[in-house]
């Protein structure tokens, strides 16, 4: 059933996003500046380092948006009762993987002194919410999604007493922050639910009512509209992002970087417009693309969860080996406590940006045969 539901353009876009995502995680573990300063801090960064981090901003919105589209496609194939069961099962499974498997891949420890509630956590809860959303009329879903995307920034100033139940709920759902006893919420759920709901409504374009030409035209128009709205709202510099752009003392280039430095944690309206616009344009364009050298990306897009989990272990293990070689230490001498750095790795073992890109390419190359094998295995046995 899953094989019949696949849309090649969606797999291609998701797969390319997976490749870009690996760049960000490779930078986290390999680049010497990764633990020294935020690469988006225009007072410290370089254009190349800024771009290396900024381009990966497209990953989380793509995952949420394309998941929404896929849920709509599956709704027409499975029906609501079966889809509700799938969404609930999948949602809780993603939450478990985030808290256990993904966390271990990031830290190589089970101390749980600090746990990032990361992207699988967010996608899992979004799918659980979608188990109820699929019963709403499309117009209602569209209105709610747009209200969340456009309006949640207006609530950014609301705060609650730290440690209270309302503070915990608000941090998990609406703003980034620490949640006692040892959790850091980096993907507040509600804004991302809005993105997935919008993707779900967009998924109607893949129904029998819309022929491919009409679908591509509508996706293109929506993409252009989102980009234009981003440019206008960002220029006005009043609403849509907690961090207004500034004229940098470092020159025009850094002022431009500030203009495009929209907030991801928690995700802002301008961040959604900046990322979903180009993603919709690419989704439309990829329906007419038939380039063989892009076929590896399609494979990645067919097994995104497998790729996500395996690539973390691969990157972390490779960076750890490099760290031990450069510092002349053995595995028994490594402190894997979270407070000691990123899974036993410190800045002393990092490399410059050029070698970070080399490491990224090697990671993607190694991941291809692994994912190709798993895709065949899944089609045959799962």
Buried (B, 14 or more C-beta within 10 A) or exposed (E): EEEEBEBBBBBBBBBBBBBBBBBBBBBBBBBBBBBEEBBBEBEBBBEEBBBBBBEBBBBBBBBBBBBBBBBBBBBBEBEEEEBBEBBBEBBBBBBBBBBEBBBBBBBBBEEBEBBBBBBBBBBBBBBBBBBEBBEBEEEEBBBBBBEBBBEBBEEBEEEBEEEEEEBBEBBBBBBBBBBEEEBBBBBBBBBBBBBBBBBBBBBBBBEEEBEEEEBBBBBBEBBEEBBEBBBEBBEEEEEBBBEBBEEBEEEEEBBBBBBBBBBBBBBBBBBBBBBBBBBBBBBBBBBEEEEEEEEBBBBBBBBBEBBBBBBBBBBBBBBBEBBBEEEEBEEEEBEBBBEEBBBBBBBEBBBEBEBBBEBBEEBBEBBBEBBBEBBEEBEEEE
